[in-house]
Amino acid sequence: MRGFVRPDGIVVRTHVRTTRIPWGEVKSIGMGTVSDGAAGALNASAPVVLRQRPGEAEPEEFPLDVLGGYRSAGEGRTLAERAAKGLNEALEQWRKQSV
């Protein structure tokens, strides 16, 4: 499983499918919990994209489980927190260029 930031949005590839989220559909990016499996049971955190698809009445949450991680024992940010920060920076840059 992998996640990529591209000039036009976010791409998440798993063994089963590829999901593309255009920057124009991203309302916000925050932190949430991993949704499935043992990681979810252990409260691992992951970036969560709030996505508003064209024609949809309500936005949907899309957890980026591929970027999830556990709270580190020491100081510093987790992989998930660093990923969310980087995604927000890329989103902000896209918004500035799209105005």
CNS distance restraints for C-alpha pairs under 8 A (distance, minus, plus):
assign (resid   1 and name CA) (resid  12 and name CA) 7.50 0.50 0.50
assign (resid   1 and name CA) (resid  13 and name CA) 5.53 0.50 0.50
assign (resid   1 and name CA) (resid  14 and name CA) 4.37 0.50 0.50
assign (resid   1 and name CA) (resid  15 and name CA) 6.51 0.50 0.50
assign (resid   1 and name CA) (resid  66 and name CA) 5.99 0.50 0.50
assign (resid   2 and name CA) (resid  12 and name CA) 5.85 0.50 0.50
assign (resid   2 and name CA) (resid  13 and name CA) 5.22 0.50 0.50
assign (resid   2 and name CA) (resid  14 and name CA) 6.57 0.50 0.50
assign (resid   2 and name CA) (resid  66 and name CA) 6.14 0.50 0.50
assign (resid   2 and name CA) (resid  67 and name CA) 7.92 0.50 0.50
assign (resid   3 and name CA) (resid  10 and name CA) 7.32 0.50 0.50
assign (resid   3 and name CA) (resid  11 and name CA) 5.73 0.50 0.50
assign (resid   3 and name CA) (resid  12 and name CA) 4.41 0.50 0.50
assign (resid   3 and name CA) (resid  13 and name CA) 6.25 0.50 0.50
assign (resid   3 and name CA) (resid  64 and name CA) 7.99 0.50 0.50
assign (resid   3 and name CA) (resid  66 and name CA) 6.59 0.50 0.50
assign (resid   3 and name CA) (resid  67 and name CA) 7.09 0.50 0.50
assign (resid   4 and name CA) (resid  10 and name CA) 5.83 0.50 0.50
assign (resid   4 and name CA) (resid  11 and name CA) 5.07 0.50 0.50
assign (resid   4 and name CA) (resid  12 and name CA) 6.37 0.50 0.50
assign (resid   5 and name CA) (resid   9 and name CA) 6.12 0.50 0.50
assign (resid   5 and name CA) (resid  10 and name CA) 4.81 0.50 0.50
assign (resid   5 and name CA) (resid  11 and name CA) 6.41 0.50 0.50
assign (resid   5 and name CA) (resid  87 and name CA) 7.37 0.50 0.50
assign (resid   5 and name CA) (resid  90 and name CA) 7.63 0.50 0.50
assign (resid   6 and name CA) (resid  10 and name CA) 5.97 0.50 0.50
assign (resid   6 and name CA) (resid  11 and name CA) 7.26 0.50 0.50
assign (resid   7 and name CA) (resid  94 and name CA) 7.48 0.50 0.50
assign (resid   8 and name CA) (resid  22 and name CA) 5.68 0.50 0.50
assign (resid   8 and name CA) (resid  23 and name CA) 6.03 0.50 0.50
assign (resid   9 and name CA) (resid  20 and name CA) 7.05 0.50 0.50
assign (resid   9 and name CA) (resid  21 and name CA) 5.53 0.50 0.50
assign (resid   9 and name CA) (resid  22 and name CA) 4.20 0.50 0.50
assign (resid   9 and name CA) (resid  23 and name CA) 4.50 0.50 0.50
assign (resid   9 and name CA) (resid  24 and name CA) 7.91 0.50 0.50
assign (resid  10 and name CA) (resid  20 and name CA) 5.79 0.50 0.50
assign (resid  10 and name CA) (resid  21 and name CA) 5.11 0.50 0.50
assign (resid  10 and name CA) (resid  22 and name CA) 6.41 0.50 0.50
assign (resid  10 and name CA) (resid  23 and name CA) 7.20 0.50 0.50
assign (resid  11 and name CA) (resid  18 and name CA) 6.99 0.50 0.50
assign (resid  11 and name CA) (resid  19 and name CA) 5.71 0.50 0.50
assign (resid  11 and name CA) (resid  20 and name CA) 4.55 0.50 0.50
assign (resid  11 and name CA) (resid  21 and name CA) 6.39 0.50 0.50
assign (resid  12 and name CA) (resid  18 and name CA) 5.69 0.50 0.50
assign (resid  12 and name CA) (resid  19 and name CA) 5.19 0.50 0.50
assign (resid  12 and name CA) (resid  20 and name CA) 6.54 0.50 0.50
assign (resid  12 and name CA) (resid  64 and name CA) 7.68 0.50 0.50
assign (resid  12 and name CA) (resid  66 and name CA) 7.68 0.50 0.50
assign (resid  13 and name CA) (resid  17 and name CA) 6.04 0.50 0.50
assign (resid  13 and name CA) (resid  18 and name CA) 4.38 0.50 0.50
assign (resid  13 and name CA) (resid  19 and name CA) 6.44 0.50 0.50
assign (resid  14 and name CA) (resid  18 and name CA) 6.25 0.50 0.50
assign (resid  21 and name CA) (resid  25 and name CA) 6.72 0.50 0.50
assign (resid  21 and name CA) (resid  26 and name CA) 7.35 0.50 0.50
assign (resid  21 and name CA) (resid  51 and name CA) 7.80 0.50 0.50
assign (resid  22 and name CA) (resid  26 and name CA) 6.98 0.50 0.50
assign (resid  23 and name CA) (resid  91 and name CA) 6.51 0.50 0.50
assign (resid  23 and name CA) (resid  94 and name CA) 7.17 0.50 0.50
assign (resid  25 and name CA) (resid  51 and name CA) 5.40 0.50 0.50
assign (resid  25 and name CA) (resid  52 and name CA) 5.01 0.50 0.50
assign (resid  25 and name CA) (resid  53 and name CA) 5.70 0.50 0.50
assign (resid  25 and name CA) (resid  54 and name CA) 7.56 0.50 0.50
assign (resid  26 and name CA) (resid  49 and name CA) 6.62 0.50 0.50
assign (resid  26 and name CA) (resid  50 and name CA) 5.99 0.50 0.50
assign (resid  26 and name CA) (resid  51 and name CA) 4.75 0.50 0.50
assign (resid  26 and name CA) (resid  52 and name CA) 6.36 0.50 0.50
assign (resid  26 and name CA) (resid  91 and name CA) 8.00 0.50 0.50
assign (resid  27 and name CA) (resid  49 and name CA) 7.60 0.50 0.50
assign (resid  27 and name CA) (resid  50 and name CA) 5.48 0.50 0.50
assign (resid  27 and name CA) (resid  51 and name CA) 5.79 0.50 0.50
assign (resid  27 and name CA) (resid  52 and name CA) 6.51 0.50 0.50
assign (resid  28 and name CA) (resid  49 and name CA) 6.04 0.50 0.50
assign (resid  28 and name CA) (resid  50 and name CA) 5.25 0.50 0.50
assign (resid  28 and name CA) (resid  51 and name CA) 7.48 0.50 0.50
assign (resid  28 and name CA) (resid  88 and name CA) 7.87 0.50 0.50
assign (resid  29 and name CA) (resid  47 and name CA) 6.66 0.50 0.50
assign (resid  29 and name CA) (resid  48 and name CA) 5.62 0.50 0.50
assign (resid  29 and name CA) (resid  49 and name CA) 4.58 0.50 0.50
assign (resid  29 and name CA) (resid  50 and name CA) 6.14 0.50 0.50
assign (resid  29 and name CA) (resid  84 and name CA) 6.67 0.50 0.50
assign (resid  29 and name CA) (resid  87 and name CA) 7.34 0.50 0.50
assign (resid  29 and name CA) (resid  88 and name CA) 6.32 0.50 0.50
assign (resid  30 and name CA) (resid  47 and name CA) 5.63 0.50 0.50
assign (resid  30 and name CA) (resid  48 and name CA) 5.28 0.50 0.50
assign (resid  30 and name CA) (resid  49 and name CA) 6.63 0.50 0.50
assign (resid  30 and name CA) (resid  84 and name CA) 6.53 0.50 0.50
assign (resid  31 and name CA) (resid  45 and name CA) 6.74 0.50 0.50
assign (resid  31 and name CA) (resid  46 and name CA) 5.75 0.50 0.50
assign (resid  31 and name CA) (resid  47 and name CA) 4.54 0.50 0.50
assign (resid  31 and name CA) (resid  48 and name CA) 5.46 0.50 0.50
assign (resid  31 and name CA) (resid  80 and name CA) 7.83 0.50 0.50
assign (resid  31 and name CA) (resid  81 and name CA) 7.30 0.50 0.50
assign (resid  31 and name CA) (resid  84 and name CA) 7.05 0.50 0.50
assign (resid  32 and name CA) (resid  45 and name CA) 5.55 0.50 0.50
assign (resid  32 and name CA) (resid  46 and name CA) 5.44 0.50 0.50
assign (resid  32 and name CA) (resid  47 and name CA) 6.03 0.50 0.50
assign (resid  32 and name CA) (resid  48 and name CA) 5.77 0.50 0.50
assign (resid  32 and name CA) (resid  63 and name CA) 7.20 0.50 0.50
assign (resid  33 and name CA) (resid  40 and name CA) 6.63 0.50 0.50
assign (resid  33 and name CA) (resid  43 and name CA) 6.00 0.50 0.50
assign (resid  33 and name CA) (resid  44 and name CA) 5.69 0.50 0.50
assign (resid  33 and name CA) (resid  45 and name CA) 4.25 0.50 0.50
assign (resid  33 and name CA) (resid  46 and name CA) 5.49 0.50 0.50
assign (resid  33 and name CA) (resid  47 and name CA) 7.97 0.50 0.50
assign (resid  33 and name CA) (resid  63 and name CA) 7.64 0.50 0.50
assign (resid  33 and name CA) (resid  68 and name CA) 7.94 0.50 0.50
assign (resid  34 and name CA) (resid  39 and name CA) 6.35 0.50 0.50
assign (resid  34 and name CA) (resid  40 and name CA) 4.74 0.50 0.50
assign (resid  34 and name CA) (resid  43 and name CA) 6.81 0.50 0.50
assign (resid  34 and name CA) (resid  44 and name CA) 5.53 0.50 0.50
assign (resid  34 and name CA) (resid  45 and name CA) 5.52 0.50 0.50
assign (resid  34 and name CA) (resid  46 and name CA) 5.65 0.50 0.50
assign (resid  34 and name CA) (resid  63 and name CA) 6.83 0.50 0.50
assign (resid  34 and name CA) (resid  64 and name CA) 7.83 0.50 0.50
assign (resid  34 and name CA) (resid  65 and name CA) 5.40 0.50 0.50
assign (resid  34 and name CA) (resid  68 and name CA) 6.39 0.50 0.50
assign (resid  35 and name CA) (resid  39 and name CA) 7.91 0.50 0.50
assign (resid  35 and name CA) (resid  40 and name CA) 5.17 0.50 0.50
assign (resid  35 and name CA) (resid  63 and name CA) 7.21 0.50 0.50
assign (resid  35 and name CA) (resid  65 and name CA) 7.13 0.50 0.50
assign (resid  36 and name CA) (resid  40 and name CA) 4.90 0.50 0.50
assign (resid  36 and name CA) (resid  41 and name CA) 7.45 0.50 0.50
assign (resid  37 and name CA) (resid  41 and name CA) 6.42 0.50 0.50
assign (resid  38 and name CA) (resid  42 and name CA) 6.18 0.50 0.50
assign (resid  39 and name CA) (resid  43 and name CA) 6.31 0.50 0.50
assign (resid  39 and name CA) (resid  44 and name CA) 5.36 0.50 0.50
assign (resid  40 and name CA) (resid  44 and name CA) 5.82 0.50 0.50
assign (resid  43 and name CA) (resid  70 and name CA) 7.54 0.50 0.50
assign (resid  44 and name CA) (resid  68 and name CA) 6.41 0.50 0.50
assign (resid  44 and name CA) (resid  69 and name CA) 5.35 0.50 0.50
assign (resid  44 and name CA) (resid  70 and name CA) 4.70 0.50 0.50
assign (resid  44 and name CA) (resid  71 and name CA) 7.21 0.50 0.50
assign (resid  45 and name CA) (resid  68 and name CA) 5.36 0.50 0.50
assign (resid  45 and name CA) (resid  69 and name CA) 5.53 0.50 0.50
assign (resid  45 and name CA) (resid  70 and name CA) 6.23 0.50 0.50
assign (resid  45 and name CA) (resid  71 and name CA) 7.68 0.50 0.50
assign (resid  45 and name CA) (resid  80 and name CA) 6.37 0.50 0.50
assign (resid  46 and name CA) (resid  63 and name CA) 6.56 0.50 0.50
assign (resid  46 and name CA) (resid  64 and name CA) 5.95 0.50 0.50
assign (resid  46 and name CA) (resid  65 and name CA) 5.65 0.50 0.50
assign (resid  46 and name CA) (resid  66 and name CA) 7.89 0.50 0.50
assign (resid  46 and name CA) (resid  67 and name CA) 5.88 0.50 0.50
assign (resid  46 and name CA) (resid  68 and name CA) 3.97 0.50 0.50
assign (resid  46 and name CA) (resid  69 and name CA) 6.41 0.50 0.50
assign (resid  46 and name CA) (resid  80 and name CA) 5.02 0.50 0.50
assign (resid  46 and name CA) (resid  81 and name CA) 7.46 0.50 0.50
assign (resid  46 and name CA) (resid  84 and name CA) 7.94 0.50 0.50
assign (resid  47 and name CA) (resid  63 and name CA) 6.09 0.50 0.50
assign (resid  47 and name CA) (resid  64 and name CA) 5.45 0.50 0.50
assign (resid  47 and name CA) (resid  65 and name CA) 7.42 0.50 0.50
assign (resid  47 and name CA) (resid  67 and name CA) 6.87 0.50 0.50
assign (resid  47 and name CA) (resid  68 and name CA) 6.94 0.50 0.50
assign (resid  47 and name CA) (resid  80 and name CA) 5.95 0.50 0.50
assign (resid  47 and name CA) (resid  81 and name CA) 7.13 0.50 0.50
assign (resid  47 and name CA) (resid  83 and name CA) 6.99 0.50 0.50
assign (resid  47 and name CA) (resid  84 and name CA) 5.22 0.50 0.50
assign (resid  48 and name CA) (resid  61 and name CA) 6.35 0.50 0.50
assign (resid  48 and name CA) (resid  62 and name CA) 5.55 0.50 0.50
assign (resid  48 and name CA) (resid  63 and name CA) 4.21 0.50 0.50
assign (resid  48 and name CA) (resid  64 and name CA) 5.74 0.50 0.50
assign (resid  49 and name CA) (resid  61 and name CA) 5.70 0.50 0.50
assign (resid  49 and name CA) (resid  62 and name CA) 5.04 0.50 0.50
assign (resid  49 and name CA) (resid  63 and name CA) 6.23 0.50 0.50
assign (resid  49 and name CA) (resid  64 and name CA) 7.33 0.50 0.50
assign (resid  50 and name CA) (resid  59 and name CA) 6.26 0.50 0.50
assign (resid  50 and name CA) (resid  60 and name CA) 5.68 0.50 0.50
assign (resid  50 and name CA) (resid  61 and name CA) 4.65 0.50 0.50
assign (resid  50 and name CA) (resid  62 and name CA) 6.33 0.50 0.50
assign (resid  51 and name CA) (resid  59 and name CA) 5.26 0.50 0.50
assign (resid  51 and name CA) (resid  60 and name CA) 5.25 0.50 0.50
assign (resid  51 and name CA) (resid  61 and name CA) 6.18 0.50 0.50
assign (resid  51 and name CA) (resid  62 and name CA) 6.93 0.50 0.50
assign (resid  52 and name CA) (resid  56 and name CA) 6.84 0.50 0.50
assign (resid  52 and name CA) (resid  58 and name CA) 6.79 0.50 0.50
assign (resid  52 and name CA) (resid  59 and name CA) 4.27 0.50 0.50
assign (resid  52 and name CA) (resid  60 and name CA) 6.46 0.50 0.50
assign (resid  53 and name CA) (resid  59 and name CA) 6.95 0.50 0.50
assign (resid  64 and name CA) (resid  68 and name CA) 6.85 0.50 0.50
assign (resid  67 and name CA) (resid  79 and name CA) 7.02 0.50 0.50
assign (resid  67 and name CA) (resid  80 and name CA) 5.56 0.50 0.50
assign (resid  67 and name CA) (resid  83 and name CA) 6.80 0.50 0.50
assign (resid  68 and name CA) (resid  79 and name CA) 7.00 0.50 0.50
assign (resid  68 and name CA) (resid  80 and name CA) 5.03 0.50 0.50
assign (resid  69 and name CA) (resid  78 and name CA) 6.47 0.50 0.50
assign (resid  69 and name CA) (resid  79 and name CA) 5.92 0.50 0.50
assign (resid  69 and name CA) (resid  80 and name CA) 5.51 0.50 0.50
assign (resid  70 and name CA) (resid  78 and name CA) 6.90 0.50 0.50
assign (resid  71 and name CA) (resid  78 and name CA) 6.02 0.50 0.50
assign (resid  72 and name CA) (resid  76 and name CA) 7.57 0.50 0.50
assign (resid  72 and name CA) (resid  77 and name CA) 7.53 0.50 0.50
assign (resid  72 and name CA) (resid  78 and name CA) 6.16 0.50 0.50
assign (resid  77 and name CA) (resid  81 and name CA) 5.75 0.50 0.50
assign (resid  77 and name CA) (resid  82 and name CA) 6.27 0.50 0.50
assign (resid  78 and name CA) (resid  82 and name CA) 6.26 0.50 0.50
assign (resid  79 and name CA) (resid  83 and name CA) 6.00 0.50 0.50
assign (resid  80 and name CA) (resid  84 and name CA) 6.14 0.50 0.50
assign (resid  81 and name CA) (resid  85 and name CA) 6.23 0.50 0.50
assign (resid  82 and name CA) (resid  86 and name CA) 6.21 0.50 0.50
assign (resid  83 and name CA) (resid  87 and name CA) 6.08 0.50 0.50
assign (resid  84 and name CA) (resid  88 and name CA) 6.10 0.50 0.50
assign (resid  85 and name CA) (resid  89 and name CA) 6.24 0.50 0.50
assign (resid  86 and name CA) (resid  90 and name CA) 6.25 0.50 0.50
assign (resid  87 and name CA) (resid  91 and name CA) 6.10 0.50 0.50
assign (resid  88 and name CA) (resid  92 and name CA) 6.08 0.50 0.50
assign (resid  89 and name CA) (resid  93 and name CA) 6.20 0.50 0.50
assign (resid  90 and name CA) (resid  94 and name CA) 6.20 0.50 0.50
assign (resid  91 and name CA) (resid  95 and name CA) 6.18 0.50 0.50
assign (resid  92 and name CA) (resid  96 and name CA) 6.24 0.50 0.50
assign (resid  93 and name CA) (resid  97 and name CA) 6.33 0.50 0.50
assign (resid  94 and name CA) (resid  98 and name CA) 6.05 0.50 0.50
assign (resid  95 and name CA) (resid  99 and name CA) 6.38 0.50 0.50
